[in-house]
Amino acid sequence: MYFVVKVTSGQERIVANMLQSKAGKGDQKVYSIMIVEGMRGYIIIEAEDELACREFVSKEHNVRGVLSKPLSQEEIDKLVSMPSKAQDIQKGDTVEFSTGPFKGYKAKVLKIDDTKNDMTVELMDVVVPIPITTKINTAKVIQKAKNDEE
């Protein structure tokens, strides 16, 4: 069964790493720990039952509680199969920022860092082009890079 655990927002990875090391040490009835992009303040734990999950996370730093209703396999499949915007944006694409301080600006993608979900871009239509590193989900592709192999 899968349970949603409420954690301090921004501390999902820290809590998951801490719980993972705890799971390796003891005789826990916990099978997996997941962090889902876009679910700030929550992690998902696969455990034998709700009691096992609650005992596993009790008295841990940055853990705020366990939601009482478990997730179904269909809900887990949806969360895991959600397409990442990182797959849409490629080096050389022209993007437009939809949020943040550069909202409305266009930029050319110089580099993609999939592990951090970041991209380095160079703003267009500015006097001095400066490379900026930002999250991929702050922009959308408005023009794909031209393929030189044609």
Secondary structure in CASP SS format (residue, H / E / C, confidence):
PFRMAT SS
TARGET T0000
AUTHOR 0000-0000-0000
METHOD secondary structure of the structure
MODEL  1
M C 1.00
Y E 1.00
F E 1.00
V E 1.00
V E 1.00
K E 1.00
V E 1.00
T C 1.00
S C 1.00
G C 1.00
Q C 1.00
E H 1.00
R H 1.00
I H 1.00
V H 1.00
A H 1.00
N H 1.00
M H 1.00
L H 1.00
Q H 1.00
S H 1.00
K H 1.00
A H 1.00
G H 1.00
K H 1.00
G C 1.00
D C 1.00
Q C 1.00
K C 1.00
V E 1.00
Y E 1.00
S E 1.00
I E 1.00
M E 1.00
I C 1.00
V C 1.00
E C 1.00
G C 1.00
M C 1.00
R C 1.00
G C 1.00
Y E 1.00
I E 1.00
I E 1.00
I E 1.00
E E 1.00
A E 1.00
E C 1.00
D C 1.00
E H 1.00
L H 1.00
A H 1.00
C H 1.00
R H 1.00
E H 1.00
F H 1.00
V H 1.00
S C 1.00
K C 1.00
E C 1.00
H C 1.00
N C 1.00
V E 1.00
R E 1.00
G E 1.00
V E 1.00
L C 1.00
S C 1.00
K C 1.00
P C 1.00
L E 1.00
S C 1.00
Q H 1.00
E H 1.00
E H 1.00
I H 1.00
D H 1.00
K H 1.00
L H 1.00
V H 1.00
S H 1.00
M C 1.00
P C 1.00
S C 1.00
K H 1.00
A H 1.00
Q H 1.00
D C 1.00
I C 1.00
Q C 1.00
K C 1.00
G C 1.00
D C 1.00
T E 1.00
V E 1.00
E E 1.00
F E 1.00
S C 1.00
T C 1.00
G C 1.00
P C 1.00
F C 1.00
K C 1.00
G C 1.00
Y C 1.00
K E 1.00
A E 1.00
K E 1.00
V E 1.00
L E 1.00
K E 1.00
I E 1.00
D E 1.00
D C 1.00
T C 1.00
K C 1.00
N C 1.00
D E 1.00
M E 1.00
T E 1.00
V E 1.00
E E 1.00
L E 1.00
M C 1.00
D C 1.00
V C 1.00
V C 1.00
V C 1.00
P C 1.00
I C 1.00
P E 1.00
I E 1.00
T E 1.00
T E 1.00
K E 1.00
I H 1.00
N H 1.00
T H 1.00
A E 1.00
K E 1.00
V E 1.00
I E 1.00
Q E 1.00
K C 1.00
A C 1.00
K C 1.00
N C 1.00
D C 1.00
E C 1.00
E C 1.00
END
